[in-house]
Amino acid sequence: MHTSSTISGAPPTLVVGSGSRHLAEAVEHGTGLRRAACTAERFPDGEVSVRLDGPVRGHEVLLLAATSPPVNDHLVELLAMADACRRADAARIVALIPYFGYARSDRRDGRRTPIMARLVAELAERAGIDHVITVDVHTPALEGFFRSPVDNLSAVPALAAALQRRPPLDGVIVAPDLGAVRLANRYATALGLPVAVCYKQRLGGSEVRIARITGDVAGRRCIIIDDMISTGGTIVESMRALADAGALPNTIVAATHAVFAPGALEKLERAGVDELFVSDTIVPVAEVGGRLEPHVVSIAPLISTAVHRLLEGGSLRELA
């Protein structure tokens, strides 16, 4: 399918960062965009080196690049690619960032700490990015940190569709903390299930406690949902509290971003997670010898649809 640019007569061009190479072929096929050759390397001291190997002058550039772990490397690579496109006289640069690192750092909480989400937003705009598209960003307030347009797409419909193939009749959607309540309500609406909420207290950097649960979980199979899984600590503590409240075993977990710090999958497996559903905003890393293998749902169709609508001047609202 041929897609024409809404900015100039030059065709739109896809540039892919190393954090999203696993999505490149499917997005390229789904959009019909030409992928510009781009070389991203590291110097021996760790510095990032980026080179565009094709012209983008006058083109609308779609820069597909998740800032997934290693976050700092992929973030600097994204900024370097944007700067390269700007200096090569691209007409407009749209950053498709399936996973937006540092989104959790959106406030100071009265401490002497930076607001990293704001800093990353300013760096992105300074590098020449004109429009940002994310997927299930951790902090909706991120939009307020940008002067340029920000659109947040959602992988919930795709993940809910995967869950719907084997929905437990006695199921309940569980938000592991207050921040996930809105997400839980979306899953509950899609699957026709009730909602329960865990009230989390953070005791330290990696230690949490569930103080109480609202909603009926006794005798029900729980589907714990979240926007991301990093260490798995919140999920495991939620499962402990749910079991104490009489929930059935064989818990299902669904999350958009499979960040998976070392040992996270093993922790979830030991806790008794029966099934795990994630999207491919990040390449899910399996652990050697582990039984728990995630069901991976691709967001490539979502990204492709968003690109088509963007280039045709359409709305992305239905994809949010």
C-alpha positions in Angstrom: 0.0 0.0 0.0 1.3 3.4 -0.9 1.1 6.1 1.7 1.7 9.7 0.8 3.0 12.4 3.1 0.7 15.1 4.4 3.7 17.5 4.8 5.4 17.6 1.4 5.6 15.8 -1.9 8.4 13.6 -0.6 7.3 10.1 0.6 7.2 9.4 4.3 10.2 7.4 5.6 10.5 4.9 8.5 13.6 5.0 10.6 14.0 2.2 13.2 16.0 2.3 16.4 17.7 -0.8 17.9 15.1 -1.1 20.7 12.3 -1.7 18.1 14.0 -3.7 15.4 11.7 -6.7 16.3 8.7 -4.5 15.1 10.3 -3.1 12.0 9.4 -5.7 9.4 5.7 -5.9 10.5 5.3 -2.2 10.7 7.0 -1.7 7.3 4.7 -4.3 5.8 1.6 -2.9 7.5 2.2 0.7 6.4 3.9 0.3 3.1 6.6 2.8 4.2 10.1 2.7 2.9 12.6 2.0 5.7 15.7 4.2 5.6 18.9 2.4 6.3 20.3 3.6 9.6 23.5 2.5 11.4 23.6 2.6 15.2 26.9 1.6 16.8 28.7 2.0 20.1 32.3 3.2 20.5 34.5 1.2 22.8 33.8 3.7 25.6 30.0 3.3 25.2 29.3 6.5 23.2 26.5 6.2 20.7 27.2 6.6 17.0 24.3 7.0 14.5 24.4 7.4 10.8 21.5 7.7 8.2 22.4 5.8 5.1 19.7 7.3 3.0 18.2 10.7 2.2 15.3 12.2 4.3 15.4 15.8 3.0 11.8 17.0 2.8 10.5 13.7 4.1 8.1 13.1 7.0 10.1 10.8 9.2 8.4 8.2 11.4 11.1 7.3 14.0 10.2 3.9 15.6 12.3 3.6 18.7 11.4 2.3 22.2 13.5 3.5 25.1 13.5 0.1 26.6 16.3 -1.4 28.7 19.1 -0.5 28.5 17.1 2.7 28.8 19.9 5.2 28.7 21.5 3.7 25.6 18.2 3.6 23.7 17.2 7.1 24.8 20.5 8.6 23.6 20.1 6.6 20.4 16.6 8.1 19.8 17.9 11.6 20.4 20.8 11.1 18.1 18.6 9.7 15.3 16.2 12.6 15.7 19.1 15.1 15.5 20.5 13.3 12.5 17.1 13.6 10.7 16.7 17.2 11.7 20.2 18.1 10.4 19.4 16.1 7.2 16.4 18.5 6.7 13.5 16.2 7.4 10.2 18.0 7.0 8.8 16.6 10.2 9.9 14.0 12.8 7.3 11.8 14.5 8.7 9.6 17.3 6.8 6.3 17.7 8.0 5.3 21.2 6.2 2.1 22.2 7.8 2.1 25.6 8.7 5.5 27.1 11.4 5.2 29.7 11.5 7.5 32.7 7.7 8.0 32.5 7.4 7.0 36.2 9.5 10.0 37.3 6.7 12.5 36.8 6.9 14.4 40.2 9.3 15.2 43.0 7.2 14.2 46.0 8.8 17.0 48.0 12.3 15.6 47.7 15.4 17.0 46.1 15.0 14.9 43.0 14.7 15.6 39.3 11.5 15.2 37.2 13.1 12.9 34.6 10.0 12.6 32.5 10.0 16.4 32.0 13.8 16.3 31.2 13.4 13.6 28.6 10.5 15.5 27.0 12.6 18.7 26.7 15.6 16.7 25.3 13.3 15.1 22.7 12.0 18.5 21.5 15.5 20.0 21.5 16.6 17.1 19.3 13.9 18.0 16.7 11.0 15.7 17.5 7.7 17.3 16.5 5.2 14.7 17.6 5.3 11.8 20.0 3.2 8.7 20.0 3.4 6.3 22.9 1.7 3.1 24.0 0.1 2.8 27.5 2.4 5.3 28.9 2.8 5.0 32.7 2.0 8.6 33.4 -0.8 10.3 31.4 0.6 13.6 32.7 3.5 13.1 30.3 1.6 15.0 27.7 1.8 18.2 29.8 5.6 18.0 29.7 5.7 18.5 25.9 4.8 21.6 23.9 4.4 19.4 20.8 1.5 17.0 20.3 1.5 13.7 22.2 -0.8 10.8 21.5 -1.0 7.7 23.7 -2.2 4.5 22.1 -3.4 1.5 24.0 -2.6 -2.2 23.8 -5.5 -3.1 26.0 -7.9 -4.1 23.2 -5.3 -6.5 21.8 -4.4 -8.0 25.1 -8.1 -8.2 26.2 -8.9 -10.0 22.9 -6.1 -12.6 23.7 -7.5 -13.0 27.2 -11.0 -13.4 25.8 -10.1 -16.7 24.1 -10.0 -18.4 27.5 -11.8 -16.1 30.0 -12.5 -17.7 33.4 -16.2 -17.6 34.2 -15.4 -17.0 37.9 -12.8 -14.3 37.0 -12.2 -10.9 38.5 -10.0 -8.1 37.1 -7.5 -6.9 39.8 -5.7 -3.6 39.9 -2.5 -4.1 41.9 -2.5 -0.5 43.0 -4.6 2.7 42.6 -2.6 3.7 39.6 -3.9 0.7 37.6 -7.6 1.3 38.4 -8.4 3.0 35.1 -6.6 0.3 33.2 -8.5 -2.4 35.2 -11.9 -0.8 34.3 -11.0 -1.0 30.6 -10.2 -4.7 30.8 -13.3 -5.3 32.9 -15.5 -3.6 30.3 -13.9 -5.6 27.5 -14.2 -8.9 29.3 -17.5 -8.4 31.2 -15.9 -9.1 34.6 -16.0 -7.3 38.0 -13.1 -5.3 39.4 -11.1 -5.5 42.6 -8.5 -3.1 43.8 -5.4 -3.6 45.9 -4.2 -0.7 48.1 -0.4 -0.7 48.0 2.0 0.8 50.5 5.6 1.2 49.4 8.0 0.3 52.2 11.2 0.9 50.3 12.7 1.0 46.8 11.7 -2.6 46.0 9.5 -3.6 48.9 5.7 -3.1 49.0 2.8 -4.2 51.1 -0.9 -4.6 50.3 -2.8 -2.9 53.1 -6.3 -3.9 52.0 -8.4 -5.0 49.0 -11.8 -3.7 47.8 -14.0 -5.9 45.7 -15.1 -9.5 46.0 -12.3 -12.0 45.2 -13.2 -14.9 47.4 -13.7 -18.1 45.3 -12.7 -16.2 42.1 -9.8 -16.6 39.7 -7.9 -13.3 39.5 -6.6 -11.6 36.4 -4.1 -9.0 37.6 -3.4 -6.3 35.1 -0.8 -3.5 35.0 0.8 -1.2 32.4 4.3 -2.8 33.1 6.1 -5.5 35.0 9.6 -4.7 36.2 10.7 -6.6 39.2 7.3 -8.4 39.7 7.3 -7.4 43.4 3.9 -5.7 43.3 2.3 -8.6 41.4 3.7 -11.2 43.9 2.6 -9.2 47.0 -0.9 -8.7 45.4 -1.1 -12.5 44.8 -0.3 -13.1 48.5 -3.0 -10.7 49.7 -5.5 -12.1 47.2 -4.9 -15.6 48.5 -5.4 -14.4 52.1 -8.7 -13.0 50.9 -9.8 -16.4 49.6 -9.0 -16.0 45.9 -8.5 -19.1 43.8 -5.0 -20.1 42.7 -3.8 -20.2 39.1 -3.6 -16.4 38.7 -3.5 -14.8 35.2 -1.3 -11.7 34.7 -1.5 -9.2 31.8 0.7 -6.2 31.2 1.6 -4.0 28.2 5.3 -3.6 28.9 7.5 -6.6 29.7 10.3 -4.8 31.3 11.3 -7.9 33.3 14.3 -7.1 35.5 16.6 -10.1 36.1 14.8 -12.7 38.1 11.3 -11.2 37.6 9.9 -14.2 35.6 11.3 -16.6 38.1 9.7 -14.6 40.9 6.3 -14.7 39.2 6.6 -18.4 38.5 7.5 -19.2 42.2 4.5 -17.1 43.3 2.2 -19.4 41.2 1.3 -17.3 38.1 -0.4 -19.7 35.8 -0.5 -17.5 32.6 1.2 -14.3 31.6 0.2 -12.1 28.7 2.3 -9.2 27.5 2.7 -7.1 24.4 5.9 -6.7 22.3 6.5 -3.0 23.0 9.7 -4.5 24.5 11.2 -7.7 23.4 10.2 -10.2 26.2 13.3 -12.0 27.5 12.7 -15.6 28.5 14.6 -17.0 31.4 16.6 -20.2 30.8 14.8 -23.2 32.3 11.8 -21.3 33.3 8.3 -22.8 33.0 6.5 -19.5 32.7 6.6 -18.4 29.1 4.7 -15.2 28.2 1.9 -15.1 25.6 3.1 -12.3 23.4 0.6 -10.1 21.6 2.0 -7.9 18.9 1.3 -4.1 18.8 2.6 -3.9 15.2 -1.0 -3.7 13.8 -1.8 -0.9 16.3 1.3 1.1 15.3 0.5 0.5 11.6 -3.1 1.8 12.0 -1.9 4.8 13.8 0.7 5.7 11.1 -2.0 5.4 8.4 -4.4 7.7 10.2 -1.6 10.1 11.1 -0.4 10.5 7.5 -4.0 10.7 6.2 -4.8 13.5 8.7 -7.2 11.2 10.6 -7.9 10.9 14.3 -6.0 8.6 16.7 -8.6 9.0 19.4 -10.2 5.5 18.8 -6.7 3.9 19.3 -6.2 5.5 22.8 
